[in-house]
Amino acid sequence: MKLISINVSKPKPIEYGGKTIQTGIFKEPVTGSVMVKDDNIEGDGQGDLKVHGGTFKAIYGYPIEHYSHWKQVLSRDDLTYGQFGENLTVKGMLEAEVHIGDVFQIGQIVKLQITQPRVPCFKLGYKMGIPEFPKQFLESRRVGFYFRVLTEGEIKAGDTISHVEKVDKSMSITEILNLRFFDTKNFERIHKARKLQALSPSWKKDFLRILQANNSG
């Protein structure tokens, strides 16, 4: 596994729905060593801290393998690193192969733990110039994943990524995503998913709502 690119952006204003809003989705690659901190990467920021960022969504990773898919599906050749709003463009970390709670080391020091899939919002559609793209992105299951930071430190593009800790009987990013959006009647697995220790609190609440709605139905 390998870190292909580090991408950051401070929040910028855009006009959407007759309003001016802030977004940090316009990530651009940076060179050299970059500091990873508890809540984000040096030089990065989020426009709406109510739904972005925080401990369990400190850093967003996206597999480079998906770039070829989107280039073909969208008939576009202008996709550059950070295109999907990711902080880290990574190689060898597909959603079906990484699990909630898995810990990865980048370079010599930094350790990150996977906490949840990424759910796209309208800002991704705005950036892509395709309003319906968030739905297409979600349905593709090629959504990437969020990390929380366990150990701070510096990283750089080209660093090796090592899988240093696996959680026994965890669930892959693909399965968690399916349970939340596409396999929502699989209550047995949803119940187990909700108990995954490393899963972000917001996703635990989402699964609890699904279970409560079933019990009241």
C-alpha positions as CSV (number, residue, x, y, z in Angstrom):
1,M,0.0,0.0,0.0
2,K,1.2,3.5,-0.8
3,L,0.3,7.2,-0.2
4,I,0.0,8.6,-3.7
5,S,-0.9,12.2,-2.9
6,I,-1.7,14.6,0.0
7,N,-4.4,17.1,-0.9
8,V,-5.6,20.1,1.2
9,S,-7.7,23.2,0.9
10,K,-8.9,25.9,3.2
11,P,-12.7,26.7,3.0
12,K,-13.7,28.8,0.0
13,P,-17.0,30.5,-0.7
14,I,-19.3,29.3,-3.4
15,E,-22.8,30.4,-4.5
16,Y,-25.4,27.6,-4.2
17,G,-29.1,27.8,-4.0
18,G,-29.1,31.5,-3.8
19,K,-26.8,31.5,-0.8
20,T,-23.0,31.9,-0.2
21,I,-21.6,28.8,1.6
22,Q,-18.1,27.7,2.6
23,T,-16.6,24.5,1.4
24,G,-13.2,22.8,1.6
25,I,-13.9,20.3,-1.1
26,F,-11.5,21.9,-3.6
27,K,-8.5,19.9,-2.5
28,E,-5.2,20.4,-4.3
29,P,-2.0,18.3,-4.0
30,V,0.9,19.6,-1.9
31,T,4.5,18.6,-2.0
32,G,7.0,17.8,0.7
33,S,6.3,16.7,4.3
34,V,2.9,17.7,5.8
35,M,1.9,17.5,9.5
36,V,-1.0,15.3,10.5
37,K,-2.7,16.6,13.6
38,D,-5.5,15.2,15.8
39,D,-8.3,17.0,13.9
40,N,-6.9,17.5,10.4
41,I,-3.9,17.8,8.1
42,E,-1.8,21.0,8.0
43,G,-3.2,23.4,5.5
44,D,-6.6,21.8,5.4
45,G,-10.0,22.9,6.7
46,Q,-13.8,22.2,6.5
47,G,-16.5,24.6,5.6
48,D,-19.2,23.2,7.8
49,L,-17.9,21.7,11.0
50,K,-21.4,20.4,11.9
51,V,-21.2,17.7,9.2
52,H,-17.5,17.6,8.3
53,G,-14.3,17.1,10.2
54,G,-14.0,16.3,13.9
55,T,-12.2,13.4,15.6
56,F,-13.9,10.6,13.6
57,K,-13.7,12.4,10.3
58,A,-10.4,14.0,10.6
59,I,-8.9,12.7,7.4
60,Y,-10.6,11.4,4.2
61,G,-8.9,8.7,2.1
62,Y,-9.8,7.7,-1.4
63,P,-8.4,4.8,-3.5
64,I,-6.5,5.8,-6.7
65,E,-7.9,2.7,-8.3
66,H,-11.3,4.4,-8.7
67,Y,-10.0,7.2,-10.8
68,S,-9.8,5.0,-13.9
69,H,-13.5,4.0,-13.3
70,W,-14.7,7.5,-13.1
71,K,-12.6,8.6,-16.1
72,Q,-14.3,5.9,-18.2
73,V,-17.9,6.3,-16.8
74,L,-17.9,10.1,-17.0
75,S,-15.8,10.3,-20.2
76,R,-13.5,12.8,-18.5
77,D,-9.7,13.2,-18.6
78,D,-9.5,16.1,-16.2
79,L,-9.6,14.3,-12.9
80,T,-6.6,15.2,-10.7
81,Y,-5.6,14.1,-7.2
82,G,-8.0,15.5,-4.6
83,Q,-10.9,15.5,-7.2
84,F,-13.3,13.8,-4.9
85,G,-12.4,15.9,-1.9
86,E,-10.0,13.4,-0.4
87,N,-7.1,14.4,1.8
88,L,-5.1,11.2,1.0
89,T,-5.1,9.5,-2.4
90,V,-4.1,6.0,-1.5
91,K,-3.2,2.8,-3.4
92,G,-4.1,-0.8,-2.3
93,M,-6.9,0.1,0.1
94,L,-10.2,-0.8,-1.6
95,E,-13.4,-0.5,0.4
96,A,-14.1,-4.2,0.4
97,E,-10.7,-4.9,1.8
98,V,-10.4,-2.5,4.7
99,H,-12.5,-2.6,7.9
100,I,-13.9,-0.4,10.6
101,G,-11.2,-0.2,13.3
102,D,-8.3,-1.2,11.1
103,V,-5.1,0.8,11.9
104,F,-2.6,1.9,9.3
105,Q,0.8,3.5,9.7
106,I,2.0,6.0,7.1
107,G,5.7,6.5,7.0
108,Q,7.6,6.2,10.3
109,I,5.2,7.6,12.8
110,V,1.6,8.5,11.8
111,K,-1.1,6.0,12.7
112,L,-4.7,6.3,11.4
113,Q,-7.8,4.3,12.2
114,I,-10.7,3.7,9.9
115,T,-14.0,4.9,11.3
116,Q,-16.7,5.1,8.6
117,P,-17.5,5.3,4.9
118,R,-17.8,8.7,3.2
119,V,-21.3,9.9,2.3
120,P,-21.2,12.5,-0.4
121,C,-23.2,15.7,-0.2
122,F,-24.2,18.3,-2.8
123,K,-20.8,20.0,-2.7
124,L,-19.3,17.0,-4.5
125,G,-21.9,17.5,-7.3
126,Y,-21.1,21.2,-7.4
127,K,-17.4,20.5,-7.8
128,M,-17.9,17.8,-10.5
129,G,-20.4,20.0,-12.3
130,I,-22.9,17.2,-12.1
131,P,-25.7,17.9,-9.6
132,E,-26.8,14.2,-9.5
133,F,-23.2,12.9,-9.1
134,P,-23.5,12.3,-5.3
135,K,-26.2,9.7,-5.8
136,Q,-24.1,8.0,-8.5
137,F,-21.0,8.2,-6.3
138,L,-22.9,6.6,-3.4
139,E,-24.5,3.8,-5.5
140,S,-21.1,2.9,-7.0
141,R,-19.8,2.0,-3.5
142,R,-16.6,3.7,-4.5
143,V,-16.9,6.2,-1.7
144,G,-13.6,6.0,0.3
145,F,-13.4,6.2,4.0
146,Y,-12.6,8.5,7.0
147,F,-9.8,8.1,9.5
148,R,-9.3,9.3,13.0
149,V,-5.7,10.2,14.0
150,L,-4.1,7.9,16.6
151,T,-0.5,9.2,16.3
152,E,0.4,12.7,15.0
153,G,3.4,13.2,12.8
154,E,4.6,14.1,9.3
155,I,3.8,12.3,6.1
156,K,4.7,12.8,2.4
157,A,3.5,11.5,-0.9
158,G,5.3,8.3,-1.7
159,D,5.2,7.0,1.9
160,T,4.5,3.3,2.4
161,I,1.2,2.5,4.2
162,S,1.4,-0.5,6.5
163,H,-1.6,-2.4,7.9
164,V,-0.5,-2.6,11.6
165,E,-3.7,-3.6,13.4
166,K,-6.8,-5.6,12.3
167,V,-10.0,-5.8,14.3
168,D,-11.4,-9.3,14.8
169,K,-14.9,-9.8,13.4
170,S,-15.1,-6.3,12.1
171,M,-17.0,-5.2,8.9
172,S,-15.6,-3.8,5.7
173,I,-16.4,-0.3,4.5
174,T,-18.4,-1.8,1.7
175,E,-20.6,-3.9,4.1
176,I,-21.1,-1.0,6.5
177,L,-22.2,1.3,3.6
178,N,-24.6,-1.4,2.3
179,L,-26.2,-1.8,5.7
180,R,-26.8,1.9,6.0
181,F,-28.2,2.6,2.6
182,F,-28.9,-0.6,0.5
183,D,-29.4,-3.5,2.9
184,T,-31.4,-1.7,5.6
185,K,-33.6,-4.7,6.4
186,N,-30.7,-6.8,7.5
187,F,-31.3,-6.1,11.1
188,E,-29.1,-8.8,12.5
189,R,-26.0,-7.4,10.8
190,I,-27.1,-3.8,11.6
191,H,-27.3,-4.7,15.3
192,K,-23.7,-6.1,15.1
193,A,-22.5,-3.1,13.1
194,R,-23.8,-0.7,15.8
195,K,-21.6,-2.4,18.4
196,L,-18.4,-2.0,16.5
197,Q,-16.2,0.0,18.9
198,A,-14.3,2.0,16.3
199,L,-17.4,3.0,14.3
200,S,-18.1,6.7,14.5
201,P,-20.8,7.8,16.9
202,S,-22.9,9.3,14.1
203,W,-23.1,6.0,12.3
204,K,-24.0,4.2,15.5
205,K,-26.9,6.6,15.9
206,D,-28.0,6.0,12.3
207,F,-28.0,2.3,12.8
208,L,-29.9,2.7,16.1
209,R,-32.6,4.7,14.3
210,I,-33.0,2.0,11.8
211,L,-33.4,-0.6,14.5
212,Q,-35.8,1.5,16.5
213,A,-38.0,2.2,13.4
214,N,-38.2,-1.5,12.8
215,N,-39.3,-2.2,16.4
216,S,-42.0,0.4,16.2
217,G,-43.3,-0.7,12.9
